[in-house]
Amino acid sequence: MKKLVLAAAFAAAATTAANAGGMAAPVMEAPVVVQETSASSAGGFIVPLILLALVAAAVAR
């Protein structure tokens, strides 16, 4: 009978130790949002094209 009581006490102690922290709310991190910028290739050649047109107009006068 002592072994049965000892085994029950050990099982109860082991179960209590496993749940010592209690039920805590899970910590959820905010998702990381990666936003890609759309690279416009129009800005790379429109400005020099406008400058070339202005120079050509100035030379033509």
Secondary structure, 3 states (H helix, E strand, C coil): CHHHHHHHHHHHHHHHHHCCCCCCCCCCCCCCCCCCCCCCCHHHHHHHHHHHHHHHHHHHC
